[in-house]
Amino acid sequence: MIHVGSLVRIADREALEEALVGSTAHLPEPTQFLHTGATARVVHVRFNADGEPLYGLDGRPGLWSESWLSPLTF
């Protein structure tokens, strides 16, 4: 699980496209494709009905699946 306040990099477009055809419970929204490869800070975490964490990112639309995010460490 990624903690609130963590800095993350959003996956590339290909990863989000794979989620559209995969069997994931949470699908990316069209506007989220505009933010692929960007960095953002996690501002909140919610859980879907299956218990999957979904992340709200500062300045980025929608909720993001953990599989689309990579925590950045310095």
N, C-alpha and C positions, 0 to 999 in steps of 0.2 A: 504494500500500500504506500502511496505517495502522501507525504504530510502537507498540510496547509502551510503555506509560506515557501514551499520548495520551488525552485526554478526548474522548468522543464523545457525540452525541445519537442515540438509537435512533429510527428512522423511525416514522411514525404507523401505526395499525392497517391503513389502506388499503394501504400499501406491503407489509406482511406478507401481507395477503390476496391481493394480486396475485401474490406469490411462490408461493402455493399452486396457482394455476392456470397459472402460467408454466412455461417449460421449464427451470427452474433445477435444478441437480444437488443443491442443498441446500435443504430445506424447513424453514420455521419449526416449532418445537414448540409445542403448545398453551399451555404455560406462558409462552412468550416473549411472547405477546400481552398479558400483564399488565404488561409493561414498556415498551410503546410510548410514545414521547415523553420517556422518562427519559434522564438522563445517567449515564455510567459511565466507568470507566477501563479501557483495554485491558490485560489482564494476560498474555496469551499469544496467539501466532498459530500455527495449524496449516494444513496444505494438504491438500485432498481429492485424490482420484485424478486429477481434471482440472487440478490445479495452482491451483485457486481458494483464496485465503486465507480462512480461517475464524477468527474472533476470539473469545477467551474474555474476558468482561467481569466485573469485580469486582462480586460480589453479584448477578449476573444469570445465569439458567440457560441451559445449552446453548451451542452455538457459533453465531456470528452472521456472516452474509454481509456482505461489504463494502458491498454495495448497500443494506443496511438501516441503515448507520451514516453519520453526518456528523461529521467531526472539528470540534471547537470550538477556536477561536483567540481569544486575548484580546489 
